[in-house]
């Protein structure tokens, strides 16, 4: 993609004028959010564009930006396949969250650098791009930052959105500013949308149709294969019997644990010996979840300090939730009973376990619809409905067996988005120029 003619677009001027005017009150809030994260002070320079200096790429450099750990995980199969098809190219990864960077460390240990994306203010973004010098920028889902997009396009660096989606709420808001979104989307070289509906939304906001592809969700391909060894080690550490009934509630947010415990209280009267493993999305909340459980008069322990026979285990470690779903008979996926947008609904299904989730699954709408259509899960909107859905599975071995038998074929049928996405990205990586 050739570098764009040097000029300042009117939407860019307006964007930075608004940012400058809002800075006196917005910057302190942004800094507070940064400093509340682990090692926030240490990473603060990165938020202002002072990224690690990296030598110039020899055969291309991919800059992956993903909002958090779920997005990093979802992008992993695409990035690995892209690097395998372009030997010699290297990778840098940015995120907004410390957990996202930790996940990048696990999944991409050979990446040249991992860092926080700077605040989207033009001087900071220009400094960051000059230090990174990417050949191709890959944005997971819908990470549209105007100064970032303009700076990359101005330097001739192609930008691609993969696993593209726009939630119902975001789409309603974006339509009010269609002209601005048309300007932003015009800087994208290509968008690989999850579905035809998502592609239509990008098109309705001004994305040129010849830069849109419908490829499916790469999260079907990025699903971790069940690891029996990790699961059994976890079972042994927690002293769980193979026949012991267990509910796994993963990626929960504040306000959801109390609903899970309310359902657990009712279920325990009907299912003798039932236990629950709760994995808060933010591990720093593990203490709060344990305290909440203790106030509900249940014995509780943390995964990092297991105790035999407790009713509730709080998973406070990283990287074990996918295996933990294999311990339970049913999986509940959080971020869905509160307005967060949901998390990966496929992890329980990888073990052949049914998945239960709430109404707020905007970030996984296509997957949620597919799961419900296939009869592999249930959507609920309250604690009583959650109790009813969980009881239906726990009390029906036949239903559990049916889900276990059908889940593998469901996952296979929806695979393949990775290869289609990589085929679209390869020409961009070959034709991109190194940012200067």
Buried (B, 14 or more C-beta within 10 A) or exposed (E): BEEEEEEEBEBBEEBBEEBEEEEEEEEEEEBEEBEEBEEBEEBBBBBBBBBEEBEEBEEBBBBBBBBBBBBBBBBBBBBBBBBEEBEEBBBBBBBBBBBBBBBBEBBBEEBBBBBBBBBBBBEBBBBBBBBBBBBBBBBBBBBBBBBBBBBBBBBBBBBBBBBBBBBEEBBEEBEEEEEBBBBBBBBBBBBBBBBEBBBBBBBBBBBBEEBBBBBBBBBBBBBBEBBEEBBBEBBEEBEBEEEBBBBBBBBBBBEBBBBBBBBBBBBBEEBEEBBBBBBBBBBEBBEBBBEBBEEBEBEBBBBEEBEEEBBBBBBBBEEBBBBBBBBBBBBBBBBBBBBBBBBBBBBBBBBBBBBBBBBBBBBBBBBBBBBBEBEBBBBBEBBEBBBBBBBBBBEEEEBBEBBBEBBEEBBEEBBBBBBBBBBBBBEBBEBBBBBE
